[in-house]
Amino acid sequence: MAYDRYIAVCKPLHYGIIMNRRACIQMAACSWTASVIYSALHTGNTFSLPFCHSDTINQFFCEIPQLLKLSCSDTYRRELTALVLSMFLVLGCFVFIVVSYVQIFTAVWRIPSEQGHQKAFSTCIPHLIVVSLFLSTGGVAYLKPISDSLSPLDLLAAVLYCVVPPLMNPVIYSMRNREIQAALMKLLHRLIRSKNKTSITLLYLCFFYN
């Protein structure tokens, strides 16, 4: 998405040529391949350990830090490996995003018109919101010390990290679409009207029975 925004803002006349179907498929395939390899390494690294403690984890899904706590062997090297892999992937993506947006903002400041600034920023804001939401919730979930008992804050952080970013992605990216905006406005008007009708009906019933 950062590269897509970079092409859209910095090279708008070449967008259709650069971001063609083949390029999109290649980027999606690279993303999926990296995700599968990353998940396979974590899974193999975790389940090669012997487990001899309780089979109950303090989480609502099989989170790796919670699974490592169930092992009866030394997990320091496994935790260090998982941390290095995670930091390598996260820092690589983060550096790529930062470099892309430095180029974008440099190009935006060269645009003479205020309308051009607003259009360029409105193009980038949805992706920045999604990235900020994902990084902030992931940081809260994984950069805190692992506790022996699951607190409500830990559960909330895990839900925010696992559920909220994927749930909000289509909403955030679709809000710039005028057709979706019009559909949402119609839905809100219908909800308001139905709510008003329900309130009027309840008032009438209360008045009638009283």
C-alpha positions, -999 to 999 in steps of 0.1 A, spaced: 0 0 0 29 24 7 44 17 -27 9 22 -43 5 55 -26 40 65 -36 32 58 -73 -2 75 -71 13 108 -57 48 109 -71 42 94 -105 5 98 -112 8 98 -150 26 64 -149 3 48 -123 -16 27 -148 16 14 -164 35 7 -131 7 -6 -110 -7 -30 -135 -23 -64 -129 11 -82 -130 27 -59 -105 -2 -62 -81 -1 -100 -83 36 -101 -77 34 -79 -46 5 -99 -32 24 -131 -38 55 -118 -21 34 -107 9 16 -140 12 49 -160 7 67 -139 34 37 -144 58 36 -182 52 73 -186 58 72 -164 89 43 -183 103 59 -217 95 92 -207 112 73 -196 143 51 -227 144 80 -251 138 102 -233 164 74 -235 190 60 -270 186 95 -286 185 96 -280 222 85 -305 248 54 -294 268 49 -308 303 30 -281 321 -7 -274 321 -26 -275 288 -43 -242 296 -30 -209 282 -38 -174 295 -51 -162 261 -81 -167 238 -59 -180 210 -26 -199 206 -3 -170 211 34 -180 209 46 -162 241 19 -180 261 27 -214 245 64 -210 253 55 -206 290 41 -242 289 74 -257 279 95 -276 304 128 -268 287 148 -237 284 131 -214 259 156 -185 259 170 -193 224 136 -199 210 123 -166 223 154 -148 210 149 -164 176 112 -154 175 122 -119 186 149 -115 159 126 -128 132 98 -105 142 120 -74 145 136 -81 112 103 -83 94 87 -54 113 117 -31 108 120 -40 72 84 -31 65 86 0 87 117 13 69 101 7 35 70 26 46 90 55 61 111 58 29 80 58 7 62 85 28 93 107 29 93 106 -9 55 113 -9 57 142 15 86 157 -4 66 155 -36 35 169 -19 53 200 -6 63 208 -42 27 210 -53 18 247 -56 -19 245 -50 -37 239 -17 -62 217 -34 -34 194 -46 -21 192 -10 -55 181 3 -60 155 -25 -25 140 -19 -30 138 18 -65 123 15 -49 96 -7 -24 87 20 -44 92 52 -63 58 51 -31 38 48 -15 58 76 -45 52 99 -44 14 92 -6 12 98 -8 33 130 -37 12 143 -18 -20 136 15 -9 151 1 7 182 -21 -22 191 7 -47 183 31 -27 204 7 -27 234 2 -65 230 38 -76 226 61 -50 241 48 -54 276 62 -81 301 44 -115 299 24 -120 331 15 -153 348 -22 -144 349 -42 -128 321 -55 -94 330 -84 -77 313 -60 -52 298 -39 -81 282 -71 -95 268 -82 -62 254 -48 -56 239 -49 -90 222 -84 -83 208 -74 -49 196 -43 -63 178 -60 -94 163 -95 -82 155 -97 -44 152 -71 -38 124 -85 -65 100 -120 -54 108 -113 -17 102 -93 -22 70 -122 -23 46 -140 4 64 -111 29 64 -101 22 28 -137 24 16 -146 57 32 -132 76 2 -155 59 -22 -185 81 -29 -208 53 -36 -201 37 -2 -204 71 15 -239 75 -1 -249 40 9 -238 46 45 -258 79 46 -289 61 33 -284 34 60 -281 60 87 -312 78 76 -331 46 76 -319 37 111 -328 72 123 -363 70 108 -369 35 121 -357 46 156 -380 76 155 -410 55 144 -403 30 172 -401 59 197 -433 74 185 -450 40 187 -438 34 222 -450 68 233 -484 62 217 -487 28 235 -477 43 268 -502 71 264 -530 47 253 -526 23 282 -522 50 307 
